[in-house]
């Protein structure tokens, strides 16, 4: 869903550095989400950023782009 919003210009087209303001506006304008629901979704999504105390997240096209991918593959 977030990738679709980026492809249609509601989020940064490159899918990088999506902030709470970006996400709430995109979900509201793109698919008519209530701001409270969009904020809740943001809180669940931002934890995907491995940076401590992150205020943004990025959509990764492949797992290989994800920071720490090398560490994940070495653990197997």
PDB file as gemmi writes it, atoms N, CA and C in Angstrom:
CRYST1    1.000    1.000    1.000  90.00  90.00  90.00 P 1                      
ATOM      1  N   UNK A   1       0.822  -1.180   0.000  1.00  0.00           N  
ATOM      2  CA  UNK A   1       0.000   0.000   0.000  1.00  0.00           C  
ATOM      3  C   UNK A   1       0.876   1.257   0.000  1.00  0.00           C  
ATOM      4  N   UNK A   2       1.916   1.266   0.843  1.00  0.00           N  
ATOM      5  CA  UNK A   2       2.778   2.446   0.911  1.00  0.00           C  
ATOM      6  C   UNK A   2       3.530   2.640  -0.404  1.00  0.00           C  
ATOM      7  N   UNK A   3       3.934   1.544  -1.036  1.00  0.00           N  
ATOM      8  CA  UNK A   3       4.610   1.647  -2.325  1.00  0.00           C  
ATOM      9  C   UNK A   3       3.675   2.264  -3.368  1.00  0.00           C  
ATOM     10  N   UNK A   4       2.427   1.874  -3.351  1.00  0.00           N  
ATOM     11  CA  UNK A   4       1.443   2.443  -4.277  1.00  0.00           C  
ATOM     12  C   UNK A   4       1.287   3.943  -4.037  1.00  0.00           C  
ATOM     13  N   UNK A   5       1.240   4.349  -2.774  1.00  0.00           N  
ATOM     14  CA  UNK A   5       1.137   5.779  -2.460  1.00  0.00           C  
ATOM     15  C   UNK A   5       2.372   6.540  -2.951  1.00  0.00           C  
ATOM     16  N   UNK A   6       3.544   5.910  -2.872  1.00  0.00           N  
ATOM     17  CA  UNK A   6       4.761   6.547  -3.401  1.00  0.00           C  
ATOM     18  C   UNK A   6       4.715   6.611  -4.923  1.00  0.00           C  
ATOM     19  N   UNK A   7       4.273   5.541  -5.551  1.00  0.00           N  
ATOM     20  CA  UNK A   7       4.202   5.531  -7.017  1.00  0.00           C  
ATOM     21  C   UNK A   7       3.237   6.573  -7.564  1.00  0.00           C  
ATOM     22  N   UNK A   8       2.222   6.915  -6.789  1.00  0.00           N  
ATOM     23  CA  UNK A   8       1.225   7.889  -7.239  1.00  0.00           C  
ATOM     24  C   UNK A   8       1.458   9.285  -6.687  1.00  0.00           C  
ATOM     25  N   UNK A   9       2.617   9.502  -6.065  1.00  0.00           N  
ATOM     26  CA  UNK A   9       3.004  10.843  -5.653  1.00  0.00           C  
ATOM     27  C   UNK A   9       2.487  11.309  -4.310  1.00  0.00           C  
ATOM     28  N   UNK A  10       1.857  10.444  -3.534  1.00  0.00           N  
ATOM     29  CA  UNK A  10       1.398  10.852  -2.200  1.00  0.00           C  
ATOM     30  C   UNK A  10       2.525  10.793  -1.172  1.00  0.00           C  
ATOM     31  N   UNK A  11       3.546   9.994  -1.456  1.00  0.00           N  
ATOM     32  CA  UNK A  11       4.755   9.898  -0.638  1.00  0.00           C  
ATOM     33  C   UNK A  11       5.939  10.196  -1.547  1.00  0.00           C  
ATOM     34  N   UNK A  12       7.123  10.454  -0.963  1.00  0.00           N  
ATOM     35  CA  UNK A  12       8.293  10.652  -1.825  1.00  0.00           C  
ATOM     36  C   UNK A  12       8.441   9.484  -2.798  1.00  0.00           C  
ATOM     37  N   UNK A  13       8.630   9.795  -4.055  1.00  0.00           N  
ATOM     38  CA  UNK A  13       8.649   8.760  -5.089  1.00  0.00           C  
ATOM     39  C   UNK A  13       9.753   7.732  -4.875  1.00  0.00           C  
ATOM     40  N   UNK A  14      10.859   8.143  -4.274  1.00  0.00           N  
ATOM     41  CA  UNK A  14      11.941   7.192  -4.028  1.00  0.00           C  
ATOM     42  C   UNK A  14      11.704   6.337  -2.785  1.00  0.00           C  
ATOM     43  N   UNK A  15      10.639   6.632  -2.034  1.00  0.00           N  
ATOM     44  CA  UNK A  15      10.296   5.836  -0.859  1.00  0.00           C  
ATOM     45  C   UNK A  15      11.225   6.035   0.323  1.00  0.00           C  
ATOM     46  N   UNK A  16      12.013   7.083   0.294  1.00  0.00           N  
ATOM     47  CA  UNK A  16      12.992   7.302   1.357  1.00  0.00           C  
ATOM     48  C   UNK A  16      12.551   8.401   2.325  1.00  0.00           C  
ATOM     49  N   UNK A  17      12.974   8.220   3.562  1.00  0.00           N  
ATOM     50  CA  UNK A  17      12.773   9.226   4.611  1.00  0.00           C  
ATOM     51  C   UNK A  17      11.309   9.646   4.756  1.00  0.00           C  
ATOM     52  N   UNK A  18      10.437   8.686   4.897  1.00  0.00           N  
ATOM     53  CA  UNK A  18       9.012   8.969   5.086  1.00  0.00           C  
ATOM     54  C   UNK A  18       8.790   9.348   6.548  1.00  0.00           C  
ATOM     55  N   UNK A  19       8.300  10.555   6.762  1.00  0.00           N  
ATOM     56  CA  UNK A  19       8.058  11.065   8.112  1.00  0.00           C  
ATOM     57  C   UNK A  19       6.605  10.819   8.501  1.00  0.00           C  
ATOM     58  N   UNK A  20       6.307  11.069   9.768  1.00  0.00           N  
ATOM     59  CA  UNK A  20       4.929  10.913  10.234  1.00  0.00           C  
ATOM     60  C   UNK A  20       3.998  11.839   9.457  1.00  0.00           C  
ATOM     61  N   UNK A  21       4.420  13.083   9.263  1.00  0.00           N  
ATOM     62  CA  UNK A  21       3.587  14.030   8.523  1.00  0.00           C  
ATOM     63  C   UNK A  21       3.329  13.536   7.102  1.00  0.00           C  
ATOM     64  N   UNK A  22       4.393  13.026   6.423  1.00  0.00           N  
ATOM     65  CA  UNK A  22       4.221  12.467   5.072  1.00  0.00           C  
ATOM     66  C   UNK A  22       3.220  11.323   5.076  1.00  0.00           C  
ATOM     67  N   UNK A  23       3.408  10.394   6.007  1.00  0.00           N  
ATOM     68  CA  UNK A  23       2.585   9.186   6.038  1.00  0.00           C  
ATOM     69  C   UNK A  23       1.124   9.495   6.345  1.00  0.00           C  
ATOM     70  N   UNK A  24       0.889  10.331   7.340  1.00  0.00           N  
ATOM     71  CA  UNK A  24      -0.496  10.662   7.717  1.00  0.00           C  
ATOM     72  C   UNK A  24      -1.192  11.397   6.569  1.00  0.00           C  
ATOM     73  N   UNK A  25      -0.500  12.346   5.948  1.00  0.00           N  
ATOM     74  CA  UNK A  25      -1.093  13.070   4.816  1.00  0.00           C  
ATOM     75  C   UNK A  25      -1.355  12.136   3.639  1.00  0.00           C  
ATOM     76  N   UNK A  26      -0.394  11.264   3.330  1.00  0.00           N  
ATOM     77  CA  UNK A  26      -0.558  10.343   2.198  1.00  0.00           C  
ATOM     78  C   UNK A  26      -1.707   9.383   2.421  1.00  0.00           C  
ATOM     79  N   UNK A  27      -1.787   8.811   3.613  1.00  0.00           N  
ATOM     80  CA  UNK A  27      -2.875   7.872   3.901  1.00  0.00           C  
ATOM     81  C   UNK A  27      -4.229   8.583   3.890  1.00  0.00           C  
ATOM     82  N   UNK A  28      -4.262   9.818   4.380  1.00  0.00           N  
ATOM     83  CA  UNK A  28      -5.512  10.580   4.373  1.00  0.00           C  
ATOM     84  C   UNK A  28      -5.922  11.010   2.977  1.00  0.00           C  
ATOM     85  N   UNK A  29      -4.990  11.591   2.236  1.00  0.00           N  
ATOM     86  CA  UNK A  29      -5.300  12.099   0.895  1.00  0.00           C  
ATOM     87  C   UNK A  29      -5.429  10.994  -0.140  1.00  0.00           C  
ATOM     88  N   UNK A  30      -4.616   9.958   0.001  1.00  0.00           N  
ATOM     89  CA  UNK A  30      -4.610   8.899  -1.002  1.00  0.00           C  
ATOM     90  C   UNK A  30      -5.734   7.897  -0.860  1.00  0.00           C  
ATOM     91  N   UNK A  31      -6.023   7.512   0.384  1.00  0.00           N  
ATOM     92  CA  UNK A  31      -7.061   6.482   0.577  1.00  0.00           C  
ATOM     93  C   UNK A  31      -8.044   6.821   1.691  1.00  0.00           C  
ATOM     94  N   UNK A  32      -8.116   8.102   2.028  1.00  0.00           N  
ATOM     95  CA  UNK A  32      -9.138   8.620   2.934  1.00  0.00           C  
ATOM     96  C   UNK A  32      -9.093   7.992   4.329  1.00  0.00           C  
ATOM     97  N   UNK A  33      -7.882   7.721   4.841  1.00  0.00           N  
ATOM     98  CA  UNK A  33      -7.752   7.206   6.202  1.00  0.00           C  
ATOM     99  C   UNK A  33      -7.999   8.328   7.190  1.00  0.00           C  
ATOM    100  N   UNK A  34      -8.614   7.992   8.298  1.00  0.00           N  
ATOM    101  CA  UNK A  34      -8.769   8.908   9.412  1.00  0.00           C  
ATOM    102  C   UNK A  34      -7.372   9.236   9.957  1.00  0.00           C  
ATOM    103  N   UNK A  35      -7.099  10.477  10.318  1.00  0.00           N  
ATOM    104  CA  UNK A  35      -5.769  10.836  10.822  1.00  0.00           C  
ATOM    105  C   UNK A  35      -5.328  10.018  12.043  1.00  0.00           C  
ATOM    106  N   UNK A  36      -6.265   9.664  12.918  1.00  0.00           N  
ATOM    107  CA  UNK A  36      -5.899   8.861  14.085  1.00  0.00           C  
ATOM    108  C   UNK A  36      -5.439   7.464  13.679  1.00  0.00           C  
ATOM    109  N   UNK A  37      -6.133   6.864  12.719  1.00  0.00           N  
ATOM    110  CA  UNK A  37      -5.731   5.543  12.229  1.00  0.00           C  
ATOM    111  C   UNK A  37      -4.391   5.639  11.501  1.00  0.00           C  
ATOM    112  N   UNK A  38      -4.215   6.667  10.703  1.00  0.00           N  
ATOM    113  CA  UNK A  38      -2.952   6.854   9.992  1.00  0.00           C  
ATOM    114  C   UNK A  38      -1.801   7.038  10.983  1.00  0.00           C  
ATOM    115  N   UNK A  39      -2.025   7.761  12.064  1.00  0.00           N  
ATOM    116  CA  UNK A  39      -0.994   7.944  13.094  1.00  0.00           C  
ATOM    117  C   UNK A  39      -0.656   6.624  13.768  1.00  0.00           C  
ATOM    118  N   UNK A  40      -1.663   5.810  14.043  1.00  0.00           N  
ATOM    119  CA  UNK A  40      -1.434   4.493  14.630  1.00  0.00           C  
ATOM    120  C   UNK A  40      -0.611   3.622  13.684  1.00  0.00           C  
ATOM    121  N   UNK A  41      -0.928   3.663  12.410  1.00  0.00           N  
ATOM    122  CA  UNK A  41      -0.170   2.894  11.435  1.00  0.00           C  
ATOM    123  C   UNK A  41       1.274   3.384  11.371  1.00  0.00           C  
ATOM    124  N   UNK A  42       1.461   4.686  11.466  1.00  0.00           N  
ATOM    125  CA  UNK A  42       2.816   5.242  11.482  1.00  0.00           C  
ATOM    126  C   UNK A  42       3.602   4.672  12.663  1.00  0.00           C  
ATOM    127  N   UNK A  43       2.998   4.673  13.848  1.00  0.00           N  
ATOM    128  CA  UNK A  43       3.694   4.192  15.039  1.00  0.00           C  
ATOM    129  C   UNK A  43       4.112   2.732  14.883  1.00  0.00           C  
ATOM    130  N   UNK A  44       3.316   1.956  14.171  1.00  0.00           N  
ATOM    131  CA  UNK A  44       3.666   0.553  13.938  1.00  0.00           C  
ATOM    132  C   UNK A  44       4.735   0.412  12.858  1.00  0.00           C  
ATOM    133  N   UNK A  45       4.771   1.313  11.910  1.00  0.00           N  
ATOM    134  CA  UNK A  45       5.727   1.229  10.800  1.00  0.00           C  
ATOM    135  C   UNK A  45       7.108   1.748  11.164  1.00  0.00           C  
ATOM    136  N   UNK A  46       7.187   2.795  11.946  1.00  0.00           N  
ATOM    137  CA  UNK A  46       8.477   3.425  12.222  1.00  0.00           C  
ATOM    138  C   UNK A  46       9.408   2.489  12.984  1.00  0.00           C  
ATOM    139  N   UNK A  47       8.879   1.514  13.684  1.00  0.00           N  
ATOM    140  CA  UNK A  47       9.755   0.581  14.401  1.00  0.00           C  
ATOM    141  C   UNK A  47      10.537  -0.311  13.437  1.00  0.00           C  
ATOM    142  N   UNK A  48      10.172  -0.311  12.153  1.00  0.00           N  
ATOM    143  CA  UNK A  48      10.918  -1.070  11.148  1.00  0.00           C  
ATOM    144  C   UNK A  48      12.266  -0.426  10.846  1.00  0.00           C  
ATOM    145  N   UNK A  49      12.426   0.832  11.219  1.00  0.00           N  
ATOM    146  CA  UNK A  49      13.711   1.514  11.019  1.00  0.00           C  
ATOM    147  C   UNK A  49      14.662   1.061  12.123  1.00  0.00           C  
ATOM    148  N   UNK A  50      15.805   0.486  11.758  1.00  0.00           N  
ATOM    149  CA  UNK A  50      16.729   0.005  12.785  1.00  0.00           C  
ATOM    150  C   UNK A  50      17.472   1.112  13.543  1.00  0.00           C  
ATOM    151  N   UNK A  51      17.335   2.355  13.110  1.00  0.00           N  
ATOM    152  CA  UNK A  51      17.983   3.468  13.810  1.00  0.00           C  
ATOM    153  C   UNK A  51      17.286   3.706  15.152  1.00  0.00           C  
ATOM    154  N   UNK A  52      18.045   3.892  16.225  1.00  0.00           N  
ATOM    155  CA  UNK A  52      17.422   4.206  17.518  1.00  0.00           C  
ATOM    156  C   UNK A  52      16.669   5.535  17.452  1.00  0.00           C  
ATOM    157  N   UNK A  53      15.503   5.585  18.042  1.00  0.00           N  
ATOM    158  CA  UNK A  53      14.675   6.801  18.102  1.00  0.00           C  
ATOM    159  C   UNK A  53      14.404   7.402  16.723  1.00  0.00           C  
ATOM    160  N   UNK A  54      14.171   6.556  15.752  1.00  0.00           N  
ATOM    161  CA  UNK A  54      13.953   7.013  14.376  1.00  0.00           C  
ATOM    162  C   UNK A  54      12.690   7.859  14.266  1.00  0.00           C  
ATOM    163  N   UNK A  55      12.760   8.844  13.388  1.00  0.00           N  
ATOM    164  CA  UNK A  55      11.600   9.694  13.095  1.00  0.00           C  
ATOM    165  C   UNK A  55      11.174   9.547  11.640  1.00  0.00           C  
ATOM    166  N   UNK A  56      11.691   8.518  10.967  1.00  0.00           N  
ATOM    167  CA  UNK A  56      11.352   8.263   9.570  1.00  0.00           C  
ATOM    168  C   UNK A  56      11.564   6.785   9.286  1.00  0.00           C  
ATOM    169  N   UNK A  57      11.037   6.322   8.171  1.00  0.00           N  
ATOM    170  CA  UNK A  57      11.380   5.001   7.671  1.00  0.00           C  
ATOM    171  C   UNK A  57      11.466   5.078   6.165  1.00  0.00           C  
ATOM    172  N   UNK A  58      12.026   4.044   5.572  1.00  0.00           N  
ATOM    173  CA  UNK A  58      12.244   3.985   4.133  1.00  0.00           C  
ATOM    174  C   UNK A  58      11.661   2.695   3.591  1.00  0.00           C  
ATOM    175  N   UNK A  59      11.025   2.779   2.434  1.00  0.00           N  
ATOM    176  CA  UNK A  59      10.527   1.585   1.765  1.00  0.00           C  
ATOM    177  C   UNK A  59      11.684   0.967   1.000  1.00  0.00           C  
ATOM    178  N   UNK A  60      12.014  -0.259   1.278  1.00  0.00           N  
ATOM    179  CA  UNK A  60      13.103  -0.934   0.584  1.00  0.00           C  
ATOM    180  C   UNK A  60      12.523  -1.820  -0.501  1.00  0.00           C  
ATOM    181  N   UNK A  61      13.092  -1.706  -1.694  1.00  0.00           N  
ATOM    182  CA  UNK A  61      12.607  -2.491  -2.831  1.00  0.00           C  
ATOM    183  C   UNK A  61      12.953  -3.966  -2.667  1.00  0.00           C  
ATOM    184  N   UNK A  62      14.090  -4.250  -2.063  1.00  0.00           N  
ATOM    185  CA  UNK A  62      14.502  -5.634  -1.848  1.00  0.00           C  
ATOM    186  C   UNK A  62      15.094  -5.755  -0.462  1.00  0.00           C  
ATOM    187  N   UNK A  63      15.101  -6.967   0.065  1.00  0.00           N  
ATOM    188  CA  UNK A  63      15.693  -7.195   1.369  1.00  0.00           C  
ATOM    189  C   UNK A  63      17.173  -6.856   1.361  1.00  0.00           C  
ATOM    190  N   UNK A  64      17.840  -7.040   0.241  1.00  0.00           N  
ATOM    191  CA  UNK A  64      19.270  -6.763   0.153  1.00  0.00           C  
ATOM    192  C   UNK A  64      19.590  -5.290   0.404  1.00  0.00           C  
ATOM    193  N   UNK A  65      18.636  -4.404   0.183  1.00  0.00           N  
ATOM    194  CA  UNK A  65      18.846  -2.976   0.438  1.00  0.00           C  
ATOM    195  C   UNK A  65      18.715  -2.636   1.917  1.00  0.00           C  
ATOM    196  N   UNK A  66      18.116  -3.524   2.700  1.00  0.00           N  
ATOM    197  CA  UNK A  66      17.847  -3.258   4.109  1.00  0.00           C  
ATOM    198  C   UNK A  66      19.147  -3.166   4.894  1.00  0.00           C  
ATOM    199  N   UNK A  67      19.338  -2.113   5.709  1.00  0.00           N  
ATOM    200  CA  UNK A  67      20.567  -2.027   6.512  1.00  0.00           C  
ATOM    201  C   UNK A  67      20.683  -3.260   7.406  1.00  0.00           C  
ATOM    202  N   UNK A  68      21.835  -3.841   7.448  1.00  0.00           N  
ATOM    203  CA  UNK A  68      22.028  -5.033   8.256  1.00  0.00           C  
ATOM    204  C   UNK A  68      21.736  -6.329   7.537  1.00  0.00           C  
ATOM    205  N   UNK A  69      21.459  -6.256   6.236  1.00  0.00           N  
ATOM    206  CA  UNK A  69      21.151  -7.464   5.476  1.00  0.00           C  
ATOM    207  C   UNK A  69      22.289  -8.471   5.561  1.00  0.00           C  
ATOM    208  N   UNK A  70      23.527  -8.001   5.488  1.00  0.00           N  
ATOM    209  CA  UNK A  70      24.678  -8.908   5.574  1.00  0.00           C  
ATOM    210  C   UNK A  70      24.667  -9.664   6.898  1.00  0.00           C  
ATOM    211  N   UNK A  71      24.327  -8.964   7.970  1.00  0.00           N  
ATOM    212  CA  UNK A  71      24.280  -9.602   9.273  1.00  0.00           C  
ATOM    213  C   UNK A  71      23.190 -10.668   9.312  1.00  0.00           C  
ATOM    214  N   UNK A  72      22.053 -10.386   8.677  1.00  0.00           N  
ATOM    215  CA  UNK A  72      20.960 -11.362   8.631  1.00  0.00           C  
ATOM    216  C   UNK A  72      21.368 -12.619   7.887  1.00  0.00           C  
ATOM    217  N   UNK A  73      22.061 -12.475   6.769  1.00  0.00           N  
ATOM    218  CA  UNK A  73      22.419 -13.635   5.970  1.00  0.00           C  
ATOM    219  C   UNK A  73      23.534 -14.443   6.622  1.00  0.00           C  
ATOM    220  N   UNK A  74      24.392 -13.801   7.398  1.00  0.00           N  
ATOM    221  CA  UNK A  74      25.462 -14.524   8.076  1.00  0.00           C  
ATOM    222  C   UNK A  74      24.936 -15.355   9.237  1.00  0.00           C  
ATOM    223  N   UNK A  75      23.793 -14.966   9.791  1.00  0.00           N  
ATOM    224  CA  UNK A  75      23.216 -15.684  10.932  1.00  0.00           C  
ATOM    225  C   UNK A  75      22.607 -17.016  10.514  1.00  0.00           C  
ATOM    226  N   UNK A  76      22.389 -17.211   9.230  1.00  0.00           N  
ATOM    227  CA  UNK A  76      21.746 -18.447   8.777  1.00  0.00           C  
ATOM    228  C   UNK A  76      22.714 -19.572   8.617  1.00  0.00           C  
TER     229      UNK A  76                                                      
END                                                                             
